[in-house]
Amino acid sequence: MRAIRGSTAAATAAAVLIVAACGGGHRSSAPPASTSAKAKSGLHGLVPEPRPHKPSFVLTDTAGKPFHFASATRGKLTYLYFGYTHCPDACPTTMGYLAAAFRRQPASVRRHIAVVFVTVDPRRDTPHVLRVWLNHFDRTFVGLTGDQQEIDRAESAAGVPLAPPEKVKGKNYSVAHSTYLLPYSPDGRAHVVYVQGFHSSDYAHDLPMLLRYSSRSER
């Protein structure tokens, strides 16, 4: 998989949505909205135009309970990522960087943040597998699963292009998926987006500013 080094390179070269087959090459697709390198406010993430709204979908969490994404995360800074636990590069790197960024925040700030990881590999990512994997990064990270149609609908609701179906043989296979990390501020909008190449320092830098977008305008 192609890696993009550094936030400047990421902002320049990653203004497209990467759909990555982890460990097996990549495909690129234009995002549904244009992006610029930096917000005037100094945010490090890519700036989408227009700002995407937080999607509404229902999947199943690792405890086997329905998780209503929009309502369960209302009023929080919510990071949404679609990936899978057998991914050898993008997924663990992104979750690791997020966990490192959050460890730099006080508990009073962490209470207002949520991370939601949706598996795109429900065949192998059982609720138990998903929970154990996420616990390596942070026990508060939410893991969601469902059948393939439910997951596809969630991706579509988030404006993430669906990757072509994989030819699955045996247990060792790669799954093409988006490397978009979508942070929805408390106002229910994504004021920046991230792709491969951003680091924990970028997430930590933007986090306080993303929290300042008030929930008063969320619908």
Secondary structure, DSSP 8 states (H G I E B T S, - for coil): -----SHHHHHHH--SEEEEETTS-EEEE--SSEEES--TT---SBEEES--B----EEEETTS-EEEHHHHTTTSEEEEEEE-TT-SSHHHHHHHHHHHHHHTS-HHHHTTEEEEEEES-TTT--HHHHHHHHHTT-TT-EEEE--HHHHHHHHHHTT----------SS----EEE--EEEE-TTSBBS-BB-TT--HHHHHHHHHHHHTS-GGG--
